[in-house]
């Protein structure tokens, strides 16, 4: 089978190598999936850059790709949740990625059935981003009727996070470029802020929750708009000690990340709010909840560009450098 492989960590290069490999052999709790399409994410480039080594130290070479949609080809002897020809999708377990391949072996606990109304390309855009917002809302203990600010909501994260947050009963505020305003309001945002003409840190206050998709200097700006006791969860800033402990990382890593993330813990303390970092994990049960929600609301993911597997490096470059209006997807 054809597959894309990360050969080495390189801070200056995100390219992967196309290789020919044998079809994987499944374990007793695994299913063999024929991959139909795979979502491409900033995380894929972060892995190639070596930016997540502290969290998940991949032994290289390793297959690339974190989320997919496909059909079940074979079922392990102790796997009972799915049958041959079921169309399924998943955010792959952290220790066993490899969605940029024609076939993959996946533990059944990571999988969920795809809503019939979604195309393969649309379905490939769902798992990682949808689970990110689900797990962030869970970590926030988000309550119905409260307000969440999702920064940079015009990209692939916002396109998924906004309708899910609204479906969970939250009032959603986001920002981005004005050309996306109508699309974002249609997704369910209550308020859209044009980042070129309005500074959200000056016009917003008393916000209950923030999902920080930007990082950098924007993280502290977003802390300033929260009410006392508010909660900020970041996808792009720095892991901290609380994150390391929650992930069950070794004590030495908890100490290192505790020191690395102390800047944000101190800022959170200064503003009287809580700070956490999230690194989305596989969870088939949670993803099935997403699928059922999508089935009910008929949510359609925003798709930007579609590439073939052989064009994987163009897809990775698009995610790294292109202005996105939705998800980049690879088809097999």
C-alpha beads as a LAMMPS data file, in Angstrom:
LAMMPS data file: protein, C-alpha beads

332 atoms
331 bonds

1 atom types
1 bond types

-500.0 500.0 xlo xhi
-500.0 500.0 ylo yhi
-500.0 500.0 zlo zhi

Masses

1 110.0

Atoms # bond

1 1 1 0.000 0.000 0.000
2 1 1 1.013 3.615 -0.518
3 1 1 1.591 5.705 2.594
4 1 1 3.198 8.977 3.701
5 1 1 5.966 8.686 6.262
6 1 1 7.734 11.146 8.567
7 1 1 11.416 10.273 8.153
8 1 1 13.005 12.693 10.614
9 1 1 12.217 15.679 12.803
10 1 1 13.142 18.897 11.029
11 1 1 12.267 22.388 12.274
12 1 1 12.666 23.779 8.762
13 1 1 10.918 21.089 6.724
14 1 1 7.447 19.539 6.889
15 1 1 7.818 17.214 3.902
16 1 1 6.911 13.550 4.252
17 1 1 8.076 10.698 2.037
18 1 1 5.799 8.441 0.005
19 1 1 6.602 4.768 0.627
20 1 1 5.256 1.317 -0.307
21 1 1 4.378 -0.881 2.666
22 1 1 2.491 -4.073 3.360
23 1 1 -1.143 -3.920 4.456
24 1 1 -1.147 -3.858 8.293
25 1 1 -1.946 -6.958 10.337
26 1 1 -4.702 -6.311 12.887
27 1 1 -4.749 -7.202 16.560
28 1 1 -7.688 -8.951 18.196
29 1 1 -9.358 -5.658 19.270
30 1 1 -8.539 -3.866 16.024
31 1 1 -10.261 -3.472 12.666
32 1 1 -8.622 -3.084 9.266
33 1 1 -9.810 0.074 7.521
34 1 1 -9.566 0.941 3.843
35 1 1 -8.953 4.682 4.071
36 1 1 -11.131 6.817 1.791
37 1 1 -10.030 10.293 2.866
38 1 1 -7.958 11.944 5.590
39 1 1 -8.049 15.372 7.197
40 1 1 -4.885 17.489 7.219
41 1 1 -4.170 19.545 10.342
42 1 1 -1.558 21.919 11.793
43 1 1 -0.763 19.029 14.158
44 1 1 0.621 17.027 11.228
45 1 1 3.189 19.750 10.600
46 1 1 3.911 20.148 14.307
47 1 1 4.809 16.453 14.470
48 1 1 7.235 16.782 11.523
49 1 1 8.830 19.809 13.180
50 1 1 9.324 17.819 16.391
51 1 1 7.122 20.228 18.338
52 1 1 5.148 17.521 20.160
53 1 1 8.061 15.251 21.127
54 1 1 7.616 16.120 24.776
55 1 1 3.987 14.960 24.683
56 1 1 4.240 12.052 22.224
57 1 1 7.815 10.921 21.452
58 1 1 7.222 9.188 18.107
59 1 1 9.837 6.657 17.085
60 1 1 10.802 7.561 13.524
61 1 1 10.084 6.737 10.813
62 1 1 6.351 6.824 11.498
63 1 1 3.331 7.099 9.233
64 1 1 1.763 10.562 9.097
65 1 1 -1.847 11.631 9.512
66 1 1 -4.147 11.882 12.517
67 1 1 -7.744 11.562 11.281
68 1 1 -9.572 9.672 8.547
69 1 1 -12.773 8.188 7.169
70 1 1 -12.863 4.705 5.677
71 1 1 -14.658 1.387 5.384
72 1 1 -14.133 -1.686 7.550
73 1 1 -12.366 -4.454 5.614
74 1 1 -11.669 -6.950 8.414
75 1 1 -12.556 -7.289 12.092
76 1 1 -10.318 -8.638 14.869
77 1 1 -11.317 -11.763 16.812
78 1 1 -12.333 -9.777 19.906
79 1 1 -13.677 -6.687 18.147
80 1 1 -17.478 -6.539 18.219
81 1 1 -18.564 -2.920 17.673
82 1 1 -18.286 -2.814 13.868
83 1 1 -18.765 -5.080 10.886
84 1 1 -17.300 -5.331 7.386
85 1 1 -18.358 -2.456 5.074
86 1 1 -19.288 -0.103 7.937
87 1 1 -18.184 3.445 7.132
88 1 1 -16.274 4.770 10.119
89 1 1 -14.083 7.683 11.121
90 1 1 -11.677 8.506 13.939
91 1 1 -9.039 10.699 15.458
92 1 1 -6.320 8.049 15.739
93 1 1 -4.811 7.098 19.127
94 1 1 -1.827 9.303 19.950
95 1 1 0.595 6.377 19.951
96 1 1 -0.602 4.894 16.643
97 1 1 -1.171 7.524 13.970
98 1 1 -0.927 6.942 10.211
99 1 1 -4.041 8.201 8.413
100 1 1 -2.125 9.186 5.263
101 1 1 -2.166 5.610 3.992
102 1 1 -4.392 3.351 1.914
103 1 1 -5.035 1.008 4.858
104 1 1 -4.781 1.310 8.620
105 1 1 -5.338 -0.918 11.656
106 1 1 -7.318 0.857 14.390
107 1 1 -8.519 -0.143 17.869
108 1 1 -12.318 -0.294 17.748
109 1 1 -12.618 2.021 20.773
110 1 1 -11.345 4.927 18.655
111 1 1 -14.012 4.532 15.963
112 1 1 -17.502 5.874 15.350
113 1 1 -19.981 5.377 12.516
114 1 1 -20.182 8.198 9.974
115 1 1 -23.549 9.963 9.481
116 1 1 -24.962 8.879 6.116
117 1 1 -25.517 12.426 4.855
118 1 1 -21.799 13.311 5.000
119 1 1 -19.591 12.653 1.982
120 1 1 -16.214 11.002 2.545
121 1 1 -14.454 14.346 2.114
122 1 1 -16.780 16.057 4.604
123 1 1 -16.472 13.210 7.106
124 1 1 -12.672 13.327 6.988
125 1 1 -12.840 16.915 8.241
126 1 1 -14.735 16.041 11.405
127 1 1 -12.986 13.817 13.993
128 1 1 -9.952 15.729 15.272
129 1 1 -11.521 19.163 15.275
130 1 1 -14.884 18.008 16.637
131 1 1 -13.223 16.052 19.440
132 1 1 -11.072 19.078 20.235
133 1 1 -14.095 21.245 20.940
134 1 1 -15.931 18.429 22.747
135 1 1 -12.963 17.794 25.023
136 1 1 -12.356 21.506 25.540
137 1 1 -15.991 22.082 26.573
138 1 1 -15.750 19.087 28.902
139 1 1 -12.560 20.444 30.465
140 1 1 -14.175 23.867 30.858
141 1 1 -17.260 22.250 32.408
142 1 1 -19.091 24.627 30.072
143 1 1 -22.637 25.453 31.146
144 1 1 -25.592 26.082 28.864
145 1 1 -26.468 29.756 28.429
146 1 1 -22.945 31.070 28.992
147 1 1 -20.706 32.791 26.439
148 1 1 -17.616 31.428 24.714
149 1 1 -15.137 33.365 22.581
150 1 1 -13.502 31.229 19.888
151 1 1 -10.544 33.133 18.487
152 1 1 -9.811 32.951 14.765
153 1 1 -13.114 31.241 14.130
154 1 1 -13.017 31.428 10.323
155 1 1 -10.682 28.449 9.880
156 1 1 -11.293 24.713 10.163
157 1 1 -11.432 24.735 13.979
158 1 1 -14.033 27.469 14.124
159 1 1 -16.106 25.877 11.385
160 1 1 -16.566 22.861 13.654
161 1 1 -16.405 24.493 17.076
162 1 1 -19.079 27.128 16.451
163 1 1 -21.991 24.789 15.599
164 1 1 -21.028 22.291 18.311
165 1 1 -20.773 25.008 20.971
166 1 1 -24.122 26.433 19.875
167 1 1 -25.694 22.966 19.961
168 1 1 -24.407 22.622 23.523
169 1 1 -26.375 25.755 24.430
170 1 1 -23.545 28.296 24.442
171 1 1 -23.584 31.808 23.016
172 1 1 -20.664 32.009 20.569
173 1 1 -18.544 35.060 19.750
174 1 1 -15.667 34.853 17.274
175 1 1 -13.384 36.969 15.110
176 1 1 -11.749 36.836 11.699
177 1 1 -11.747 38.499 8.289
178 1 1 -14.940 40.279 7.221
179 1 1 -15.369 38.240 4.036
180 1 1 -16.278 35.255 6.222
181 1 1 -18.871 37.033 8.371
182 1 1 -22.031 35.677 6.740
183 1 1 -20.715 32.113 6.679
184 1 1 -19.727 32.248 10.348
185 1 1 -23.075 33.703 11.439
186 1 1 -24.818 30.935 9.494
187 1 1 -22.759 28.386 11.456
188 1 1 -24.326 29.731 14.643
189 1 1 -22.127 32.523 15.979
190 1 1 -24.084 35.223 17.827
191 1 1 -21.492 37.894 17.125
192 1 1 -18.700 38.267 14.573
193 1 1 -15.791 40.679 15.042
194 1 1 -13.775 41.882 12.038
195 1 1 -10.197 41.702 13.275
196 1 1 -9.094 44.495 10.914
197 1 1 -11.520 47.103 12.253
198 1 1 -12.210 46.017 15.843
199 1 1 -9.942 44.874 18.676
200 1 1 -11.800 42.133 20.547
201 1 1 -9.690 42.733 23.655
202 1 1 -11.170 46.226 23.896
203 1 1 -14.754 45.498 22.868
204 1 1 -15.345 42.254 24.789
205 1 1 -15.523 41.704 28.537
206 1 1 -17.130 39.417 31.088
207 1 1 -16.756 36.366 28.812
208 1 1 -17.182 32.976 30.526
209 1 1 -14.942 30.783 28.364
210 1 1 -12.266 31.198 25.696
211 1 1 -11.011 28.654 23.184
212 1 1 -7.638 30.044 22.086
213 1 1 -6.729 28.846 18.596
214 1 1 -4.079 31.529 17.990
215 1 1 -1.454 31.402 20.731
216 1 1 1.412 33.890 20.863
217 1 1 0.571 37.322 22.215
218 1 1 -3.116 36.666 21.594
219 1 1 -3.349 34.287 24.569
220 1 1 -2.871 37.038 27.147
221 1 1 -5.209 39.346 25.204
222 1 1 -7.885 36.670 25.454
223 1 1 -7.313 36.296 29.183
224 1 1 -8.204 39.976 29.561
225 1 1 -11.745 39.527 28.195
226 1 1 -12.692 36.803 30.692
227 1 1 -14.714 37.435 33.822
228 1 1 -13.144 36.541 37.173
229 1 1 -13.211 32.773 37.451
230 1 1 -13.445 32.404 33.668
231 1 1 -11.641 29.621 31.830
232 1 1 -9.254 29.712 28.887
233 1 1 -8.171 26.592 27.056
234 1 1 -5.482 26.945 24.398
235 1 1 -4.667 24.787 21.396
236 1 1 -1.575 26.806 20.485
237 1 1 0.099 28.297 23.557
238 1 1 2.169 26.205 25.981
239 1 1 1.428 22.969 27.854
240 1 1 1.599 23.425 31.633
241 1 1 1.923 21.220 34.683
242 1 1 -1.827 20.628 34.951
243 1 1 -1.880 19.382 31.366
244 1 1 1.105 17.080 31.908
245 1 1 -0.502 15.585 35.015
246 1 1 -3.849 15.118 33.245
247 1 1 -2.094 13.328 30.362
248 1 1 -0.291 11.009 32.787
249 1 1 3.151 12.046 31.557
250 1 1 6.241 10.953 33.543
251 1 1 7.139 13.106 36.543
252 1 1 10.187 14.591 34.835
253 1 1 8.011 15.784 31.983
254 1 1 5.490 17.180 34.444
255 1 1 8.289 19.207 36.020
256 1 1 9.624 20.475 32.669
257 1 1 6.199 21.385 31.307
258 1 1 5.267 22.893 34.656
259 1 1 8.212 25.253 34.295
260 1 1 7.562 25.880 30.589
261 1 1 3.902 26.708 31.156
262 1 1 4.407 28.699 34.355
263 1 1 4.293 31.972 32.377
264 1 1 0.688 31.272 31.416
265 1 1 -0.245 30.013 34.881
266 1 1 1.083 33.274 36.340
267 1 1 -0.814 35.351 33.777
268 1 1 -3.986 33.409 34.556
269 1 1 -3.485 34.092 38.249
270 1 1 -2.940 37.779 37.497
271 1 1 -6.312 37.980 35.701
272 1 1 -8.136 35.738 38.167
273 1 1 -8.939 33.055 35.600
274 1 1 -7.851 29.467 34.907
275 1 1 -5.542 28.375 32.080
276 1 1 -5.171 24.970 30.482
277 1 1 -3.783 23.433 27.326
278 1 1 -5.419 20.679 25.299
279 1 1 -3.998 17.996 23.030
280 1 1 -6.947 16.113 21.613
281 1 1 -7.132 12.356 22.219
282 1 1 -9.021 9.599 20.419
283 1 1 -12.420 8.755 21.890
284 1 1 -14.885 6.717 19.854
285 1 1 -17.727 7.150 22.339
286 1 1 -17.368 10.933 22.296
287 1 1 -17.037 10.949 18.515
288 1 1 -20.252 8.950 18.217
289 1 1 -21.950 11.684 20.272
290 1 1 -20.625 14.176 17.714
291 1 1 -21.886 12.001 14.846
292 1 1 -25.347 11.768 16.397
293 1 1 -25.374 15.546 16.921
294 1 1 -24.357 16.088 13.302
295 1 1 -27.066 13.692 12.128
296 1 1 -29.672 15.663 14.055
297 1 1 -28.507 19.153 13.050
298 1 1 -27.205 18.286 9.568
299 1 1 -23.969 20.208 10.224
300 1 1 -21.766 20.473 7.134
301 1 1 -18.010 20.922 7.679
302 1 1 -16.349 23.686 5.668
303 1 1 -13.922 22.251 3.102
304 1 1 -11.143 24.361 1.623
305 1 1 -8.964 22.269 -0.708
306 1 1 -8.842 18.584 -1.661
307 1 1 -5.619 16.824 -2.679
308 1 1 -4.697 13.259 -3.651
309 1 1 -2.457 11.123 -1.438
310 1 1 0.430 11.649 -3.856
311 1 1 -0.004 15.418 -3.343
312 1 1 0.322 15.115 0.435
313 1 1 3.207 17.588 0.679
314 1 1 1.190 20.227 -1.160
315 1 1 -1.612 19.634 1.336
316 1 1 0.754 20.028 4.280
317 1 1 2.144 23.240 2.767
318 1 1 -1.391 24.550 2.252
319 1 1 -2.157 24.036 5.946
320 1 1 1.131 25.662 6.960
321 1 1 1.042 28.659 4.633
322 1 1 -2.335 29.068 2.943
323 1 1 -5.199 31.202 4.219
324 1 1 -7.883 28.661 4.961
325 1 1 -11.663 28.879 4.812
326 1 1 -12.103 25.323 6.040
327 1 1 -10.459 21.934 6.162
328 1 1 -7.800 20.612 3.804
329 1 1 -8.466 16.965 2.908
330 1 1 -6.548 14.169 1.174
331 1 1 -8.446 11.557 -0.846
332 1 1 -7.129 8.089 -1.551

Bonds

1 1 1 2
2 1 2 3
3 1 3 4
4 1 4 5
5 1 5 6
6 1 6 7
7 1 7 8
8 1 8 9
9 1 9 10
10 1 10 11
11 1 11 12
12 1 12 13
13 1 13 14
14 1 14 15
15 1 15 16
16 1 16 17
17 1 17 18
18 1 18 19
19 1 19 20
20 1 20 21
21 1 21 22
22 1 22 23
23 1 23 24
24 1 24 25
25 1 25 26
26 1 26 27
27 1 27 28
28 1 28 29
29 1 29 30
30 1 30 31
31 1 31 32
32 1 32 33
33 1 33 34
34 1 34 35
35 1 35 36
36 1 36 37
37 1 37 38
38 1 38 39
39 1 39 40
40 1 40 41
41 1 41 42
42 1 42 43
43 1 43 44
44 1 44 45
45 1 45 46
46 1 46 47
47 1 47 48
48 1 48 49
49 1 49 50
50 1 50 51
51 1 51 52
52 1 52 53
53 1 53 54
54 1 54 55
55 1 55 56
56 1 56 57
57 1 57 58
58 1 58 59
59 1 59 60
60 1 60 61
61 1 61 62
62 1 62 63
63 1 63 64
64 1 64 65
65 1 65 66
66 1 66 67
67 1 67 68
68 1 68 69
69 1 69 70
70 1 70 71
71 1 71 72
72 1 72 73
73 1 73 74
74 1 74 75
75 1 75 76
76 1 76 77
77 1 77 78
78 1 78 79
79 1 79 80
80 1 80 81
81 1 81 82
82 1 82 83
83 1 83 84
84 1 84 85
85 1 85 86
86 1 86 87
87 1 87 88
88 1 88 89
89 1 89 90
90 1 90 91
91 1 91 92
92 1 92 93
93 1 93 94
94 1 94 95
95 1 95 96
96 1 96 97
97 1 97 98
98 1 98 99
99 1 99 100
100 1 100 101
101 1 101 102
102 1 102 103
103 1 103 104
104 1 104 105
105 1 105 106
106 1 106 107
107 1 107 108
108 1 108 109
109 1 109 110
110 1 110 111
111 1 111 112
112 1 112 113
113 1 113 114
114 1 114 115
115 1 115 116
116 1 116 117
117 1 117 118
118 1 118 119
119 1 119 120
120 1 120 121
121 1 121 122
122 1 122 123
123 1 123 124
124 1 124 125
125 1 125 126
126 1 126 127
127 1 127 128
128 1 128 129
129 1 129 130
130 1 130 131
131 1 131 132
132 1 132 133
133 1 133 134
134 1 134 135
135 1 135 136
136 1 136 137
137 1 137 138
138 1 138 139
139 1 139 140
140 1 140 141
141 1 141 142
142 1 142 143
143 1 143 144
144 1 144 145
145 1 145 146
146 1 146 147
147 1 147 148
148 1 148 149
149 1 149 150
150 1 150 151
151 1 151 152
152 1 152 153
153 1 153 154
154 1 154 155
155 1 155 156
156 1 156 157
157 1 157 158
158 1 158 159
159 1 159 160
160 1 160 161
161 1 161 162
162 1 162 163
163 1 163 164
164 1 164 165
165 1 165 166
166 1 166 167
167 1 167 168
168 1 168 169
169 1 169 170
170 1 170 171
171 1 171 172
172 1 172 173
173 1 173 174
174 1 174 175
175 1 175 176
176 1 176 177
177 1 177 178
178 1 178 179
179 1 179 180
180 1 180 181
181 1 181 182
182 1 182 183
183 1 183 184
184 1 184 185
185 1 185 186
186 1 186 187
187 1 187 188
188 1 188 189
189 1 189 190
190 1 190 191
191 1 191 192
192 1 192 193
193 1 193 194
194 1 194 195
195 1 195 196
196 1 196 197
197 1 197 198
198 1 198 199
199 1 199 200
200 1 200 201
201 1 201 202
202 1 202 203
203 1 203 204
204 1 204 205
205 1 205 206
206 1 206 207
207 1 207 208
208 1 208 209
209 1 209 210
210 1 210 211
211 1 211 212
212 1 212 213
213 1 213 214
214 1 214 215
215 1 215 216
216 1 216 217
217 1 217 218
218 1 218 219
219 1 219 220
220 1 220 221
221 1 221 222
222 1 222 223
223 1 223 224
224 1 224 225
225 1 225 226
226 1 226 227
227 1 227 228
228 1 228 229
229 1 229 230
230 1 230 231
231 1 231 232
232 1 232 233
233 1 233 234
234 1 234 235
235 1 235 236
236 1 236 237
237 1 237 238
238 1 238 239
239 1 239 240
240 1 240 241
241 1 241 242
242 1 242 243
243 1 243 244
244 1 244 245
245 1 245 246
246 1 246 247
247 1 247 248
248 1 248 249
249 1 249 250
250 1 250 251
251 1 251 252
252 1 252 253
253 1 253 254
254 1 254 255
255 1 255 256
256 1 256 257
257 1 257 258
258 1 258 259
259 1 259 260
260 1 260 261
261 1 261 262
262 1 262 263
263 1 263 264
264 1 264 265
265 1 265 266
266 1 266 267
267 1 267 268
268 1 268 269
269 1 269 270
270 1 270 271
271 1 271 272
272 1 272 273
273 1 273 274
274 1 274 275
275 1 275 276
276 1 276 277
277 1 277 278
278 1 278 279
279 1 279 280
280 1 280 281
281 1 281 282
282 1 282 283
283 1 283 284
284 1 284 285
285 1 285 286
286 1 286 287
287 1 287 288
288 1 288 289
289 1 289 290
290 1 290 291
291 1 291 292
292 1 292 293
293 1 293 294
294 1 294 295
295 1 295 296
296 1 296 297
297 1 297 298
298 1 298 299
299 1 299 300
300 1 300 301
301 1 301 302
302 1 302 303
303 1 303 304
304 1 304 305
305 1 305 306
306 1 306 307
307 1 307 308
308 1 308 309
309 1 309 310
310 1 310 311
311 1 311 312
312 1 312 313
313 1 313 314
314 1 314 315
315 1 315 316
316 1 316 317
317 1 317 318
318 1 318 319
319 1 319 320
320 1 320 321
321 1 321 322
322 1 322 323
323 1 323 324
324 1 324 325
325 1 325 326
326 1 326 327
327 1 327 328
328 1 328 329
329 1 329 330
330 1 330 331
331 1 331 332
